[in-house]
Amino acid sequence: MRRLLYLIQEALASFRVNRTSVMIGIVTTAFTISCFGVFALLYGNLKKLAGTLQQDIEVVVYVKSEASDKILEVIRQRLESEQVVRALSFVSKNQALKEFYQQFPDESRILEGMEENPLPSSFVIQIAPRFQATDHIEAFAERVKQFPGVDQVRYSQDWIDTLALLVSYFEFGALIIGVILGVATVTIIANTIRLSFYSRKEEIEILRLIGATKSFIATPYVIEGAILGICGGALALVLLKGIFELFRSELNASGWFSGLESLLAFFPLQTSIILVFLGMVLGCASSLLSVFGLMKVRSNAA
């Protein structure tokens, strides 16, 4: 216990001696984890949004204007027999016109003066969860197009697939940027630890002369790197939370994507702990690379 306290005191003493370089290391670590965290937040929320949209995907089957009630009933029965269909609702021509006026009041003049209602009847279909993959929906749409009385079949799968592709790009981008910034952070923290090492080289030489092991000498610097990394990770979480809340408030105030801010979520506790742990790992790795590399050089020189 006394040895552990000594090692921690040595690490904290190094903090006091090299305040500027330590602050640079903390800020660099925070910047690295923040950049990676922004990509991770975008990736997680886009993936969540894509999953939500995938669950709510609808297929709209438009019926020909001349289709009789008998044909409409045949279409309904054939659709209800499909395993792909989770729920089915019918929208009549009059109902479609009423919904058009409600959703697009400024465009209602387009239909003024027309003798007949130009909007078609339609069946709105919700897809069963196990058939929400693109290939299942495409196959279903092709089958429905062959039904007598069916005019068009439309669904929004294309842009959902585009969103899923964007999610995969974010995943790849986060990985690449995380690696690049991680290497940069390890380099800067290693230089910080190297400065601490050189500022106390006489003390280290005395420890070596009295028989202290390399592990004993290196441990305070590893602890220093770990504390530096933890502080950087915690600072990164504070920055990310501030940016996230600012973005949500701006999104809500803009009114462009009303309700979308309620779907956004910050990192859960487990992920937040992992980010802080990532900072600690970067700090420890930097310290180990720096200290043992320097000790090896000094041993060879001796």
C-alpha positions as CSV (number, residue, x, y, z in Angstrom):
1,M,0.0,0.0,0.0
2,R,2.9,2.4,0.9
3,R,4.6,1.6,-2.4
4,L,1.4,2.3,-4.4
5,L,1.0,5.7,-2.6
6,Y,4.6,6.5,-3.4
7,L,4.0,5.7,-7.1
8,I,0.9,7.9,-7.2
9,Q,2.6,10.7,-5.4
10,E,5.5,10.5,-8.0
11,A,3.0,10.7,-10.9
12,L,1.2,13.7,-9.3
13,A,4.6,15.4,-8.7
14,S,5.3,15.1,-12.4
15,F,2.0,16.8,-13.2
16,R,3.0,19.8,-11.1
17,V,6.4,20.1,-12.7
18,N,5.2,19.8,-16.3
19,R,1.8,21.6,-16.1
20,T,1.9,23.0,-19.7
21,S,2.8,19.8,-21.4
22,V,0.3,17.9,-19.3
23,M,-2.5,20.3,-20.3
24,I,-1.5,19.9,-23.9
25,G,-1.8,16.1,-23.5
26,I,-5.2,16.3,-21.9
27,V,-6.6,18.7,-24.5
28,T,-5.2,16.6,-27.3
29,T,-6.7,13.4,-25.9
30,A,-10.0,15.2,-25.4
31,F,-9.9,16.5,-29.0
32,T,-9.2,13.0,-30.4
33,I,-11.9,11.3,-28.4
34,S,-14.3,14.2,-29.2
35,C,-13.7,13.8,-33.0
36,F,-14.2,10.1,-32.8
37,G,-17.3,10.6,-30.5
38,V,-18.9,12.9,-33.0
39,F,-18.7,10.2,-35.7
40,A,-19.9,7.6,-33.2
41,L,-22.9,9.8,-32.2
42,L,-23.8,10.3,-35.9
43,Y,-23.4,6.7,-36.6
44,G,-25.5,5.5,-33.7
45,N,-28.3,8.0,-34.3
46,L,-28.4,7.4,-38.1
47,K,-28.5,3.7,-37.5
48,K,-31.3,4.1,-35.0
49,L,-33.2,6.3,-37.4
50,A,-32.7,3.9,-40.3
51,G,-34.0,1.1,-38.1
52,T,-37.1,3.1,-37.1
53,L,-37.9,4.0,-40.7
54,Q,-37.3,0.4,-41.8
55,Q,-39.9,-0.8,-39.2
56,D,-42.4,1.8,-40.4
57,I,-42.0,1.3,-44.1
58,E,-45.2,1.3,-46.1
59,V,-46.1,0.1,-49.6
60,V,-48.9,2.0,-51.4
61,V,-50.8,0.2,-54.1
62,Y,-52.7,2.6,-56.4
63,V,-55.8,1.2,-58.1
64,K,-56.9,2.1,-61.6
65,S,-59.7,4.7,-61.7
66,E,-62.0,2.4,-63.7
67,A,-61.6,-0.5,-61.2
68,S,-65.0,-1.8,-59.9
69,D,-65.9,-2.6,-56.3
70,K,-65.6,-6.3,-57.2
71,I,-62.0,-5.8,-58.4
72,L,-61.2,-3.8,-55.3
73,E,-62.4,-6.6,-53.1
74,V,-60.3,-9.1,-55.1
75,I,-57.2,-7.0,-54.6
76,R,-57.9,-6.7,-50.9
77,Q,-58.3,-10.5,-50.5
78,R,-55.1,-11.2,-52.5
79,L,-53.1,-8.7,-50.4
80,E,-54.4,-10.1,-47.1
81,S,-53.3,-13.5,-48.2
82,E,-49.7,-12.3,-48.6
83,Q,-47.4,-13.1,-45.7
84,V,-45.5,-9.9,-46.3
85,V,-48.5,-7.8,-45.3
86,R,-48.7,-7.0,-41.6
87,A,-51.6,-4.5,-41.8
88,L,-53.7,-3.2,-44.6
89,S,-56.0,-0.1,-45.0
90,F,-58.0,1.2,-47.9
91,V,-58.0,4.9,-48.9
92,S,-60.9,5.8,-51.1
93,K,-60.8,8.6,-53.8
94,N,-62.8,10.9,-51.6
95,Q,-60.6,10.2,-48.5
96,A,-57.5,10.8,-50.6
97,L,-58.9,14.1,-51.7
98,K,-59.7,15.1,-48.2
99,E,-56.2,14.2,-46.9
100,F,-54.7,16.2,-49.8
101,Y,-56.5,19.3,-48.7
102,Q,-55.4,18.7,-45.1
103,Q,-51.7,18.1,-45.9
104,F,-51.3,20.6,-48.7
105,P,-53.7,23.5,-48.1
106,D,-51.6,25.9,-50.2
107,E,-51.8,23.6,-53.2
108,S,-55.5,23.1,-53.1
109,R,-56.0,25.5,-56.0
110,I,-54.4,22.9,-58.3
111,L,-57.6,20.8,-58.1
112,E,-60.0,23.6,-58.4
113,G,-62.2,23.6,-61.6
114,M,-61.7,19.9,-62.2
115,E,-65.0,18.1,-62.8
116,E,-63.8,14.7,-61.4
117,N,-61.5,13.8,-58.5
118,P,-58.2,12.9,-60.1
119,L,-56.7,11.1,-57.1
120,P,-56.8,7.3,-57.2
121,S,-58.0,4.9,-54.6
122,S,-55.2,3.0,-52.8
123,F,-54.3,0.3,-50.4
124,V,-51.7,1.3,-47.7
125,I,-49.7,-1.7,-46.6
126,Q,-47.4,-2.1,-43.5
127,I,-44.7,-4.7,-44.1
128,A,-44.2,-7.6,-41.6
129,P,-40.8,-7.3,-39.8
130,R,-39.2,-10.4,-41.2
131,F,-40.0,-9.2,-44.8
132,Q,-38.6,-5.7,-44.5
133,A,-35.4,-6.5,-46.4
134,T,-35.1,-4.8,-49.8
135,D,-35.3,-8.0,-51.9
136,H,-38.5,-9.1,-50.1
137,I,-40.2,-5.8,-50.7
138,E,-39.1,-5.6,-54.4
139,A,-40.4,-9.2,-55.0
140,F,-43.7,-8.3,-53.3
141,A,-44.1,-5.1,-55.4
142,E,-43.5,-7.0,-58.6
143,R,-46.2,-9.6,-57.7
144,V,-48.7,-6.9,-56.8
145,K,-48.1,-5.1,-60.1
146,Q,-49.5,-8.1,-61.8
147,F,-52.8,-8.0,-59.9
148,P,-55.8,-7.0,-62.1
149,G,-56.9,-3.4,-61.5
150,V,-53.5,-2.3,-60.0
151,D,-52.0,0.9,-61.6
152,Q,-48.8,1.5,-59.6
153,V,-46.9,0.3,-56.5
154,R,-44.7,2.7,-54.6
155,Y,-42.6,2.5,-51.5
156,S,-39.8,4.5,-49.9
157,Q,-37.2,1.7,-49.7
158,D,-34.7,3.5,-52.0
159,W,-33.9,6.4,-49.7
160,I,-33.9,4.1,-46.7
161,D,-31.2,2.0,-48.4
162,T,-29.4,5.3,-49.1
163,L,-29.5,6.1,-45.4
164,A,-28.2,2.6,-44.5
165,L,-25.3,3.2,-47.0
166,L,-24.6,6.5,-45.3
167,V,-24.5,4.7,-42.0
168,S,-21.9,2.3,-43.3
169,Y,-19.8,5.2,-44.6
170,F,-19.9,6.9,-41.2
171,E,-18.8,3.6,-39.6
172,F,-15.8,3.3,-41.9
173,G,-15.0,7.0,-41.5
174,A,-15.1,6.8,-37.7
175,L,-12.7,3.9,-37.8
176,I,-10.2,5.6,-40.1
177,I,-10.3,9.0,-38.3
178,G,-10.1,7.2,-34.9
179,V,-6.9,5.4,-35.9
180,I,-5.3,8.5,-37.3
181,L,-6.1,10.7,-34.3
182,G,-5.3,7.9,-31.9
183,V,-1.8,7.7,-33.4
184,A,-1.4,11.5,-33.1
185,T,-2.6,11.4,-29.5
186,V,-0.2,8.6,-28.6
187,T,2.7,10.6,-30.1
188,I,1.8,13.8,-28.2
189,I,1.2,12.1,-24.9
190,A,4.5,10.1,-25.3
191,N,6.3,13.4,-25.8
192,T,4.7,14.7,-22.6
193,I,5.9,11.7,-20.7
194,R,9.3,12.0,-22.3
195,L,9.6,15.6,-20.9
196,S,8.7,14.3,-17.5
197,F,11.3,11.6,-17.8
198,Y,14.1,14.0,-18.8
199,S,13.2,16.5,-16.1
200,R,13.8,13.8,-13.4
201,K,16.6,11.9,-15.0
202,E,19.0,12.4,-12.1
203,E,16.4,10.9,-9.7
204,I,15.9,8.0,-12.1
205,E,19.6,7.4,-12.3
206,I,19.8,7.2,-8.5
207,L,16.9,4.7,-8.4
208,R,18.7,2.6,-11.0
209,L,22.0,2.7,-9.0
210,I,20.2,1.5,-5.8
211,G,18.7,-1.4,-7.7
212,A,15.2,-0.3,-8.6
213,T,13.7,-2.3,-11.4
214,K,12.5,-0.9,-14.7
215,S,8.9,-1.6,-13.8
216,F,9.2,0.3,-10.6
217,I,10.8,3.3,-12.3
218,A,8.3,3.2,-15.2
219,T,5.1,2.8,-13.1
220,P,4.7,6.4,-12.0
221,Y,4.9,7.5,-15.7
222,V,2.3,4.9,-16.7
223,I,0.0,6.1,-13.9
224,E,0.7,9.7,-15.1
225,G,-0.4,8.7,-18.6
226,A,-3.5,6.9,-17.3
227,I,-4.6,9.9,-15.3
228,L,-3.9,12.2,-18.3
229,G,-5.9,9.9,-20.5
230,I,-8.8,9.7,-18.1
231,C,-8.9,13.5,-17.7
232,G,-8.9,13.8,-21.5
233,G,-11.7,11.2,-21.9
234,A,-13.8,13.0,-19.2
235,L,-13.3,16.4,-20.9
236,A,-14.3,14.9,-24.2
237,L,-17.6,13.6,-22.8
238,V,-18.4,17.0,-21.4
239,L,-17.6,18.6,-24.8
240,L,-19.7,16.0,-26.7
241,K,-22.6,16.4,-24.3
242,G,-22.5,20.2,-24.8
243,I,-22.3,19.9,-28.6
244,F,-25.1,17.3,-28.6
245,E,-27.5,19.4,-26.5
246,L,-26.7,22.5,-28.5
247,F,-27.5,20.6,-31.8
248,R,-30.8,19.3,-30.4
249,S,-31.9,22.7,-29.2
250,E,-31.0,24.3,-32.6
251,L,-32.8,21.5,-34.4
252,N,-35.9,22.0,-32.3
253,A,-35.8,25.8,-32.7
254,S,-35.4,25.6,-36.5
255,G,-38.7,23.8,-37.0
256,W,-37.3,22.1,-40.1
257,F,-37.3,18.6,-38.6
258,S,-40.0,18.8,-36.0
259,G,-40.0,15.8,-33.7
260,L,-36.7,14.5,-35.0
261,E,-34.8,15.8,-31.9
262,S,-36.8,13.4,-29.7
263,L,-35.3,10.4,-31.7
264,L,-31.7,11.6,-31.0
265,A,-30.0,10.0,-28.1
266,F,-26.6,10.6,-26.4
267,F,-24.2,7.8,-25.4
268,P,-25.6,5.4,-22.8
269,L,-23.6,5.1,-19.6
270,Q,-21.8,2.0,-20.7
271,T,-20.5,3.7,-23.9
272,S,-19.5,6.8,-21.9
273,I,-17.4,4.6,-19.6
274,I,-15.8,3.0,-22.6
275,L,-14.8,6.4,-24.0
276,V,-13.1,7.3,-20.7
277,F,-11.5,3.9,-20.7
278,L,-10.3,4.5,-24.2
279,G,-8.6,7.7,-23.0
280,M,-6.9,5.8,-20.2
281,V,-5.7,3.1,-22.7
282,L,-4.2,5.8,-25.0
283,G,-2.4,7.4,-22.0
284,C,-1.0,4.1,-20.8
285,A,0.1,3.0,-24.2
286,S,1.8,6.3,-24.8
287,S,3.6,6.1,-21.4
288,L,4.8,2.5,-22.0
289,L,6.1,3.3,-25.5
290,S,7.9,6.4,-24.3
291,V,9.4,5.3,-21.0
292,F,10.5,1.8,-21.9
293,G,11.9,3.1,-25.2
294,L,13.9,5.8,-23.4
295,M,15.2,3.3,-20.8
296,K,16.2,0.9,-23.5
297,V,18.2,3.6,-25.3
298,R,19.9,4.7,-22.0
299,S,20.8,1.1,-21.2
300,N,22.3,0.6,-24.6
301,A,24.3,3.8,-24.2
302,A,25.5,2.7,-20.9
